[in-house]
Amino acid sequence: MAPFRFLIGGLVIVAAIAFLSIRSFQANATYYVTSDEMVQKVHAGQITPGKTIRLAGNIDKTSV
C-alpha cells in the first residue's frame, strides 16, 4: 500500500508543477499588435482605454 501512496503523491506533485508552469507561461506571454490591428481592435471594443498593449512597428525619425 505504501508504494501506491508514493505513486499517487508523486503524480499529484507533478500535476501541480505542470499546472503552475502552464499558467505562469500564459500570464507572461507577450503579444505585439501592429497599428492596423490596434485600430481594428479599438473599433471592435477589444482594446479599451487604460489597457496596456505592445505596439510593433517602426518609428518615423521626424516624429520623435
Secondary structure, DSSP 8 states (H G I E B T S, - for coil): -HHHHHHHHHHHHHHHHHHHHHHHHHHH---EE-HHHHHHHHHHTSS-TT---EE-S---GGG-
